[in-house]
């Protein structure tokens, strides 16, 4: 929230400057973003509580939850209802008085207890209605809705983006991210604002594989192989699925490019997009890891294989159900349906480290691993494993870290945890909060305060300098029909006589007096220039809508007055 407030302030201040400072905001945004990491917060659904009665409303006092049902009030304690008092009217509310609970009753929900639609529209299922009550007790949020009692957990360590969307893959590089989902492809260039790529045709309706960069080119494995042209924002079909197998990923090894398909993998010729050699045609390849002169490939139905630079392939591990592999401390880590295993590349020994089920994705972080599966998000380091997010189904391929965030794609949205929050979360999980962690927290916000003060000072200096130069450059003595026309031509924001006067830092009557000496008026200059602009734009095959937006006139006026 603080970061967004800072950006709004910048937007306002930058609007006071001229167009010569058009890149100033981007510099400030980048500078501030590097100065601190925003702390996240989001709310996730836990379960519908088994009340066994129709819930009219809920209320709380002293950390306890009370439920109004029919003509009775109950305390919800230890997952059971405890009768407390009879009730009147339709709704009941608790009030604490010297350690005792008193109840008031009302025919309608008081304004002070009404739930705002904007705050809950992403939480409650179905259509919003006004008969909702909610109570927060510590980090638990309880919502009474349609006779049911829903429990949510308020998490202080992550944001949930693209709610309700099943995330397939996450790609990140400096200044933009691409989020591939089963229901569209989204690109993000402002850290938290995702815009769906809207293209013609059926090619962008879903993603079934990875979005990946190969030799400075971008490809989407969407059953078929598509290439993304960032300039034209078009997806180009390069190769259709082959022999009943579909594209899932691409990787480079030994100066060659390989395509991982639903079964097997192939050497791919980028000159003609033809397959040159086939490997493991009956195996379901799940992941790859390039280590030195070897590429290691995991299989759902065949363990782990190693491919050397001469394209010789051999099996080194027969562990079944391997969904992902990565290296840690010179060992190969195997993520399987039955847990996390460590495979010693030198001795060939296999050791089981955890028993979490249905694991399928992993990324390195600090001195350990963050990994996900169908039942949660986890952390492993120094022979210890901990749960970060429980009872949440994450998707394969949808796990990534960059300088700012950990991204974990689930079946119901994109979980984003800042690096600062992640470090704090891991410290909390292991009870290892130390002076360094706390010191870095305050140092971070100290840097933010200093940066913010410097930006304010710089803004004041630039504003004063800009104002003086404007007064000097556009004094009433320099107002001529030629300068007015040049102003209107070169500034799209000038669409009225008042805008002309404001730019010259004078009044409309003063501009009229100056132009009267040349037997014209600012209104005539305005119409003359806009007509020239409209004619030029129509010659350049711009639409009437685009012309209307540029000159500030209606489409009808443009057709009848400017283009005749």
Secondary structure, DSSP 8 states (H G I E B T S, - for coil): -HHHHHHHHHHHHHTTS-GGGTTHHHHHHHHHHHH------EEEEEEE----S---EEEEETTEEEEEETTEEEEEETTEEEEEEE--SSEEEEEEETTEEEEEEESS--GGG---HHHHTTTSSSS--S--EEEEETTEEEEEETTEEEEEEEESS-EEESTT--EEEEEEETTEEEEEETTEEEEESSSS-EEE---SSGGGS---S-EEEETTEEEEESBSEEEEETTTTEEEEEE--BTTB-EEEEEEETTEEEEEESSSEEEEETTTTEEEEEE-TTS-EEEEEEETTEEEEEETTTEEEEEETT--EEEEE--S-EEEEEEETTEEEEEETTEEEEEETTT--EEE----SSEEEEEEETTEEEEEETTEEEEEETTEEEEEEES--EEEEEEEE-SSEEEEEETTEEEEEEHHHHHHHHHHHTT---HHHHHHHHHHHHHHHHHHHHHHHHHHHHHHHHHHHHHHHT-GGG--HHHHHHHHHH-TT--SHHHHHHHTTS-HHHHHHHHHTTT--HHHHHHHHHHHHHHHHHHTT--HHHHHHHH---HHHIIIII--
